[in-house]
């Protein structure tokens, strides 16, 4: 899976951010449902991440 990222250098830090969507069904996961189908979780999940690396 390729994820679009933004990389920023801020002094001694490296900051990587990403925002993307994945479908649970692409990984063989059936989205949860309850109360006889009255409550369902969407198949598509939005993922947001931020990684910060600092020089040791």
N, CA, C and O atoms as a CHARMM CRD file, in Angstrom:
* protein
*
  224
    1    1 UNK  N      0.84300  -1.16900   0.00000 PROA 1      0.00000
    2    1 UNK  CA     0.00000   0.00000   0.00000 PROA 1      0.00000
    3    1 UNK  C      0.89000   1.23400   0.00000 PROA 1      0.00000
    4    1 UNK  O      1.78300   1.35500   0.83800 PROA 1      0.00000
    5    2 UNK  N      0.65800   2.13000  -0.91200 PROA 2      0.00000
    6    2 UNK  CA     1.39400   3.38200  -0.97900 PROA 2      0.00000
    7    2 UNK  C      0.56000   4.46900  -0.31300 PROA 2      0.00000
    8    2 UNK  O     -0.62600   4.61900  -0.60500 PROA 2      0.00000
    9    3 UNK  N      1.18500   5.21900   0.57700 PROA 3      0.00000
   10    3 UNK  CA     0.47900   6.25800   1.33600 PROA 3      0.00000
   11    3 UNK  C      1.10000   7.61100   1.01000 PROA 3      0.00000
   12    3 UNK  O      2.31000   7.78400   1.16000 PROA 3      0.00000
   13    4 UNK  N      0.29000   8.57700   0.56600 PROA 4      0.00000
   14    4 UNK  CA     0.83100   9.90700   0.31500 PROA 4      0.00000
   15    4 UNK  C      1.21700  10.57800   1.63100 PROA 4      0.00000
   16    4 UNK  O      0.44200  10.57100   2.58800 PROA 4      0.00000
   17    5 UNK  N      2.40700  11.15300   1.67600 PROA 5      0.00000
   18    5 UNK  CA     2.89400  11.77800   2.90000 PROA 5      0.00000
   19    5 UNK  C      3.42800  13.17100   2.61900 PROA 5      0.00000
   20    5 UNK  O      3.76000  13.51300   1.48400 PROA 5      0.00000
   21    6 UNK  N      3.50500  13.96000   3.66800 PROA 6      0.00000
   22    6 UNK  CA     4.15400  15.26600   3.62800 PROA 6      0.00000
   23    6 UNK  C      5.30300  15.19800   4.62100 PROA 6      0.00000
   24    6 UNK  O      5.12100  14.76500   5.75900 PROA 6      0.00000
   25    7 UNK  N      6.49100  15.62800   4.19200 PROA 7      0.00000
   26    7 UNK  CA     7.67200  15.58200   5.05100 PROA 7      0.00000
   27    7 UNK  C      8.15600  17.00800   5.26600 PROA 7      0.00000
   28    7 UNK  O      8.31400  17.78200   4.32200 PROA 7      0.00000
   29    8 UNK  N      8.38600  17.33200   6.52500 PROA 8      0.00000
   30    8 UNK  CA     8.80900  18.68100   6.88400 PROA 8      0.00000
   31    8 UNK  C     10.00500  18.59300   7.82900 PROA 8      0.00000
   32    8 UNK  O     10.00500  17.81300   8.78100 PROA 8      0.00000
   33    9 UNK  N     10.99200  19.38100   7.55600 PROA 9      0.00000
   34    9 UNK  CA    12.14900  19.45700   8.45300 PROA 9      0.00000
   35    9 UNK  C     12.01500  20.74000   9.25400 PROA 9      0.00000
   36    9 UNK  O     11.86000  21.82800   8.70000 PROA 9      0.00000
   37   10 UNK  N     12.08000  20.58500  10.56800 PROA 10     0.00000
   38   10 UNK  CA    11.89500  21.71700  11.46800 PROA 10     0.00000
   39   10 UNK  C     13.06300  21.71200  12.45600 PROA 10     0.00000
   40   10 UNK  O     12.97800  21.10800  13.52400 PROA 10     0.00000
   41   11 UNK  N     14.14600  22.38700  12.09100 PROA 11     0.00000
   42   11 UNK  CA    15.32400  22.38100  12.95700 PROA 11     0.00000
   43   11 UNK  C     15.90400  20.98900  13.07400 PROA 11     0.00000
   44   11 UNK  O     16.31900  20.39700  12.07700 PROA 11     0.00000
   45   12 UNK  N     15.93500  20.46100  14.29200 PROA 12     0.00000
   46   12 UNK  CA    16.46500  19.12000  14.55200 PROA 12     0.00000
   47   12 UNK  C     15.40300  18.03600  14.44600 PROA 12     0.00000
   48   12 UNK  O     15.67400  16.87400  14.74600 PROA 12     0.00000
   49   13 UNK  N     14.18800  18.40500  14.02000 PROA 13     0.00000
   50   13 UNK  CA    13.08000  17.44800  13.92300 PROA 13     0.00000
   51   13 UNK  C     12.73200  17.17000  12.47200 PROA 13     0.00000
   52   13 UNK  O     12.89900  18.01800  11.59600 PROA 13     0.00000
   53   14 UNK  N     12.24600  15.96100  12.24200 PROA 14     0.00000
   54   14 UNK  CA    11.67900  15.57900  10.96500 PROA 14     0.00000
   55   14 UNK  C     10.24000  15.16200  11.24500 PROA 14     0.00000
   56   14 UNK  O      9.99700  14.25400  12.04000 PROA 14     0.00000
   57   15 UNK  N      9.29000  15.81900  10.59400 PROA 15     0.00000
   58   15 UNK  CA     7.87400  15.54900  10.83700 PROA 15     0.00000
   59   15 UNK  C      7.25500  14.98500   9.55800 PROA 15     0.00000
   60   15 UNK  O      7.33600  15.59700   8.49400 PROA 15     0.00000
   61   16 UNK  N      6.63800  13.81400   9.67900 PROA 16     0.00000
   62   16 UNK  CA     5.97600  13.16500   8.55600 PROA 16     0.00000
   63   16 UNK  C      4.49100  13.06500   8.88600 PROA 16     0.00000
   64   16 UNK  O      4.12200  12.53900   9.93500 PROA 16     0.00000
   65   17 UNK  N      3.63800  13.56700   7.99500 PROA 17     0.00000
   66   17 UNK  CA     2.19700  13.48500   8.20500 PROA 17     0.00000
   67   17 UNK  C      1.54800  12.79500   7.00800 PROA 17     0.00000
   68   17 UNK  O      2.04200  12.86500   5.88200 PROA 17     0.00000
   69   18 UNK  N      0.44400  12.13600   7.27800 PROA 18     0.00000
   70   18 UNK  CA    -0.29100  11.44900   6.21600 PROA 18     0.00000
   71   18 UNK  C     -1.77200  11.41600   6.58000 PROA 18     0.00000
   72   18 UNK  O     -2.13500  11.33300   7.75300 PROA 18     0.00000
   73   19 UNK  N     -2.61000  11.48100   5.56700 PROA 19     0.00000
   74   19 UNK  CA    -4.05300  11.34700   5.71100 PROA 19     0.00000
   75   19 UNK  C     -4.52800  10.50400   4.53600 PROA 19     0.00000
   76   19 UNK  O     -4.35400  10.88000   3.37700 PROA 19     0.00000
   77   20 UNK  N     -5.13300   9.35000   4.85100 PROA 20     0.00000
   78   20 UNK  CA    -5.57200   8.45400   3.79200 PROA 20     0.00000
   79   20 UNK  C     -6.74200   7.60800   4.27700 PROA 20     0.00000
   80   20 UNK  O     -7.05600   7.58000   5.46600 PROA 20     0.00000
   81   21 UNK  N     -7.37000   6.93000   3.34800 PROA 21     0.00000
   82   21 UNK  CA    -8.50600   6.06600   3.66500 PROA 21     0.00000
   83   21 UNK  C     -8.19400   4.63100   3.27400 PROA 21     0.00000
   84   21 UNK  O     -7.48000   4.38300   2.30200 PROA 21     0.00000
   85   22 UNK  N     -8.73300   3.69000   4.03800 PROA 22     0.00000
   86   22 UNK  CA    -8.62200   2.26900   3.71000 PROA 22     0.00000
   87   22 UNK  C     -9.99200   1.62900   3.88100 PROA 22     0.00000
   88   22 UNK  O    -10.78400   2.04500   4.72600 PROA 22     0.00000
   89   23 UNK  N    -10.25300   0.63300   3.08500 PROA 23     0.00000
   90   23 UNK  CA   -11.48400  -0.14200   3.21900 PROA 23     0.00000
   91   23 UNK  C    -11.17900  -1.40300   4.01200 PROA 23     0.00000
   92   23 UNK  O    -10.24700  -2.13700   3.68400 PROA 23     0.00000
   93   24 UNK  N    -11.95500  -1.65400   5.04500 PROA 24     0.00000
   94   24 UNK  CA   -11.76100  -2.86400   5.83900 PROA 24     0.00000
   95   24 UNK  C    -11.87200  -4.11100   4.96900 PROA 24     0.00000
   96   24 UNK  O    -11.13700  -5.08000   5.15800 PROA 24     0.00000
   97   25 UNK  N    -12.79200  -4.07700   4.02500 PROA 25     0.00000
   98   25 UNK  CA   -13.02700  -5.25100   3.17400 PROA 25     0.00000
   99   25 UNK  C    -11.80800  -5.58500   2.30600 PROA 25     0.00000
  100   25 UNK  O    -11.64900  -6.73500   1.89600 PROA 25     0.00000
  101   26 UNK  N    -10.94900  -4.60300   2.01900 PROA 26     0.00000
  102   26 UNK  CA    -9.73300  -4.87400   1.25100 PROA 26     0.00000
  103   26 UNK  C     -8.77500  -5.78900   2.01700 PROA 26     0.00000
  104   26 UNK  O     -7.89400  -6.40900   1.42000 PROA 26     0.00000
  105   27 UNK  N     -8.94800  -5.87100   3.33400 PROA 27     0.00000
  106   27 UNK  CA    -8.09400  -6.69400   4.17700 PROA 27     0.00000
  107   27 UNK  C     -8.83500  -7.90400   4.73100 PROA 27     0.00000
  108   27 UNK  O     -8.37600  -8.53900   5.68100 PROA 27     0.00000
  109   28 UNK  N     -9.98500  -8.22300   4.13600 PROA 28     0.00000
  110   28 UNK  CA   -10.75300  -9.38700   4.54500 PROA 28     0.00000
  111   28 UNK  C    -11.53700  -9.19500   5.82900 PROA 28     0.00000
  112   28 UNK  O    -11.94900 -10.16900   6.45800 PROA 28     0.00000
  113   29 UNK  N    -11.74800  -7.94300   6.22500 PROA 29     0.00000
  114   29 UNK  CA   -12.47800  -7.63900   7.45900 PROA 29     0.00000
  115   29 UNK  C    -13.89900  -7.25000   7.10000 PROA 29     0.00000
  116   29 UNK  O    -14.11300  -6.40800   6.22700 PROA 29     0.00000
  117   30 UNK  N    -14.86400  -7.85100   7.76200 PROA 30     0.00000
  118   30 UNK  CA   -16.25600  -7.48500   7.58700 PROA 30     0.00000
  119   30 UNK  C    -16.59100  -6.40600   8.60700 PROA 30     0.00000
  120   30 UNK  O    -16.43500  -6.63100   9.80700 PROA 30     0.00000
  121   31 UNK  N    -17.05100  -5.22800   8.15500 PROA 31     0.00000
  122   31 UNK  CA   -17.39700  -4.16200   9.09900 PROA 31     0.00000
  123   31 UNK  C    -18.42700  -4.64000  10.12000 PROA 31     0.00000
  124   31 UNK  O    -19.35400  -5.37700   9.78600 PROA 31     0.00000
  125   32 UNK  N    -18.25200  -4.21400  11.35200 PROA 32     0.00000
  126   32 UNK  CA   -19.13900  -4.62300  12.43900 PROA 32     0.00000
  127   32 UNK  C    -20.54300  -4.05600  12.26300 PROA 32     0.00000
  128   32 UNK  O    -20.73600  -2.98500  11.68600 PROA 32     0.00000
  129   33 UNK  N    -21.51200  -4.80100  12.77300 PROA 33     0.00000
  130   33 UNK  CA   -22.88800  -4.30400  12.84000 PROA 33     0.00000
  131   33 UNK  C    -23.52100  -4.88700  14.09700 PROA 33     0.00000
  132   33 UNK  O    -23.10000  -5.92900  14.59900 PROA 33     0.00000
  133   34 UNK  N    -24.51700  -4.20700  14.58300 PROA 34     0.00000
  134   34 UNK  CA   -25.19000  -4.66800  15.79300 PROA 34     0.00000
  135   34 UNK  C    -26.66600  -4.33800  15.75400 PROA 34     0.00000
  136   34 UNK  O    -27.13900  -3.65200  14.84800 PROA 34     0.00000
  137   35 UNK  N    -27.38600  -4.82700  16.73800 PROA 35     0.00000
  138   35 UNK  CA   -28.82600  -4.60100  16.85000 PROA 35     0.00000
  139   35 UNK  C    -29.56400  -4.98700  15.57300 PROA 35     0.00000
  140   35 UNK  O    -30.41900  -4.24900  15.08300 PROA 35     0.00000
  141   36 UNK  N    -29.21400  -6.16500  15.04400 PROA 36     0.00000
  142   36 UNK  CA   -29.89300  -6.66400  13.84800 PROA 36     0.00000
  143   36 UNK  C    -29.61400  -5.83700  12.60900 PROA 36     0.00000
  144   36 UNK  O    -30.43300  -5.80400  11.69100 PROA 36     0.00000
  145   37 UNK  N    -28.47300  -5.17100  12.56700 PROA 37     0.00000
  146   37 UNK  CA   -28.11600  -4.35500  11.40600 PROA 37     0.00000
  147   37 UNK  C    -28.49800  -2.89200  11.54800 PROA 37     0.00000
  148   37 UNK  O    -28.22400  -2.09400  10.65100 PROA 37     0.00000
  149   38 UNK  N    -29.12800  -2.52400  12.66300 PROA 38     0.00000
  150   38 UNK  CA   -29.54700  -1.13100  12.87100 PROA 38     0.00000
  151   38 UNK  C    -28.34600  -0.21000  13.08300 PROA 38     0.00000
  152   38 UNK  O    -28.39500   0.97400  12.74900 PROA 38     0.00000
  153   39 UNK  N    -27.27200  -0.76500  13.63900 PROA 39     0.00000
  154   39 UNK  CA   -26.04900   0.00900  13.86500 PROA 39     0.00000
  155   39 UNK  C    -24.93400  -0.64200  13.06600 PROA 39     0.00000
  156   39 UNK  O    -24.65300  -1.82700  13.24500 PROA 39     0.00000
  157   40 UNK  N    -24.29600   0.12100  12.18500 PROA 40     0.00000
  158   40 UNK  CA   -23.24200  -0.43000  11.35200 PROA 40     0.00000
  159   40 UNK  C    -22.03700   0.49900  11.34000 PROA 40     0.00000
  160   40 UNK  O    -22.16600   1.72000  11.43200 PROA 40     0.00000
  161   41 UNK  N    -20.86800  -0.10800  11.22600 PROA 41     0.00000
  162   41 UNK  CA   -19.62300   0.64100  11.09300 PROA 41     0.00000
  163   41 UNK  C    -19.32300   0.75000   9.60400 PROA 41     0.00000
  164   41 UNK  O    -19.46500  -0.22400   8.86500 PROA 41     0.00000
  165   42 UNK  N    -18.91200   1.92800   9.16800 PROA 42     0.00000
  166   42 UNK  CA   -18.60200   2.13400   7.75400 PROA 42     0.00000
  167   42 UNK  C    -17.42100   1.26300   7.32800 PROA 42     0.00000
  168   42 UNK  O    -16.52300   0.99100   8.12500 PROA 42     0.00000
  169   43 UNK  N    -17.42900   0.83700   6.09000 PROA 43     0.00000
  170   43 UNK  CA   -16.34200   0.03500   5.54200 PROA 43     0.00000
  171   43 UNK  C    -15.06500   0.86900   5.40900 PROA 43     0.00000
  172   43 UNK  O    -13.96400   0.36800   5.63400 PROA 43     0.00000
  173   44 UNK  N    -15.21900   2.13100   5.04700 PROA 44     0.00000
  174   44 UNK  CA   -14.06300   3.00400   4.83300 PROA 44     0.00000
  175   44 UNK  C    -13.63500   3.66400   6.13600 PROA 44     0.00000
  176   44 UNK  O    -14.44300   4.27100   6.83900 PROA 44     0.00000
  177   45 UNK  N    -12.34600   3.53200   6.44400 PROA 45     0.00000
  178   45 UNK  CA   -11.76900   4.16400   7.62300 PROA 45     0.00000
  179   45 UNK  C    -10.79800   5.24000   7.17900 PROA 45     0.00000
  180   45 UNK  O     -9.99000   5.01700   6.27700 PROA 45     0.00000
  181   46 UNK  N    -10.87100   6.40200   7.80400 PROA 46     0.00000
  182   46 UNK  CA    -9.91000   7.47900   7.52700 PROA 46     0.00000
  183   46 UNK  C     -8.79500   7.37900   8.55800 PROA 46     0.00000
  184   46 UNK  O     -9.05000   7.28600   9.75900 PROA 46     0.00000
  185   47 UNK  N     -7.58400   7.39900   8.08600 PROA 47     0.00000
  186   47 UNK  CA    -6.41600   7.27900   8.95800 PROA 47     0.00000
  187   47 UNK  C     -5.60100   8.57000   8.85000 PROA 47     0.00000
  188   47 UNK  O     -5.29200   9.04700   7.75800 PROA 47     0.00000
  189   48 UNK  N     -5.26700   9.11700  10.02000 PROA 48     0.00000
  190   48 UNK  CA    -4.41600  10.30200  10.06100 PROA 48     0.00000
  191   48 UNK  C     -3.25600   9.98300  10.98800 PROA 48     0.00000
  192   48 UNK  O     -3.45500   9.49200  12.10000 PROA 48     0.00000
  193   49 UNK  N     -2.03600  10.26400  10.52400 PROA 49     0.00000
  194   49 UNK  CA    -0.90300   9.97700  11.38100 PROA 49     0.00000
  195   49 UNK  C      0.11600  11.10800  11.28600 PROA 49     0.00000
  196   49 UNK  O      0.21100  11.82000  10.28600 PROA 49     0.00000
  197   50 UNK  N      0.86500  11.23600  12.36200 PROA 50     0.00000
  198   50 UNK  CA     1.92700  12.22900  12.45400 PROA 50     0.00000
  199   50 UNK  C      3.08300  11.59300  13.18800 PROA 50     0.00000
  200   50 UNK  O      2.94700  11.18800  14.34300 PROA 50     0.00000
  201   51 UNK  N      4.21800  11.50200  12.52400 PROA 51     0.00000
  202   51 UNK  CA     5.42000  10.92100  13.11600 PROA 51     0.00000
  203   51 UNK  C      6.45700  12.02200  13.28800 PROA 51     0.00000
  204   51 UNK  O      6.69500  12.81000  12.37300 PROA 51     0.00000
  205   52 UNK  N      7.06400  12.07200  14.45200 PROA 52     0.00000
  206   52 UNK  CA     8.08100  13.08000  14.73300 PROA 52     0.00000
  207   52 UNK  C      9.37700  12.36200  15.11600 PROA 52     0.00000
  208   52 UNK  O      9.40200  11.57100  16.05900 PROA 52     0.00000
  209   53 UNK  N     10.43800  12.64400  14.38500 PROA 53     0.00000
  210   53 UNK  CA    11.75000  12.07800  14.68800 PROA 53     0.00000
  211   53 UNK  C     12.64500  13.22100  15.14500 PROA 53     0.00000
  212   53 UNK  O     12.71000  14.28000  14.52100 PROA 53     0.00000
  213   54 UNK  N     13.32900  12.97200  16.25200 PROA 54     0.00000
  214   54 UNK  CA    14.25200  13.97600  16.79300 PROA 54     0.00000
  215   54 UNK  C     15.65800  13.40000  16.83100 PROA 54     0.00000
  216   54 UNK  O     15.85300  12.21800  17.11400 PROA 54     0.00000
  217   55 UNK  N     16.61800  14.24100  16.54700 PROA 55     0.00000
  218   55 UNK  CA    18.00300  13.82300  16.57900 PROA 55     0.00000
  219   55 UNK  C     18.41100  13.49100  18.00300 PROA 55     0.00000
  220   55 UNK  O     18.17700  14.28100  18.91800 PROA 55     0.00000
  221   56 UNK  N     19.01800  12.33400  18.19600 PROA 56     0.00000
  222   56 UNK  CA    19.41100  11.90600  19.55000 PROA 56     0.00000
  223   56 UNK  C     20.72400  12.51700  19.96600 PROA 56     0.00000
  224   56 UNK  O     21.20000  12.26300  21.07300 PROA 56     0.00000
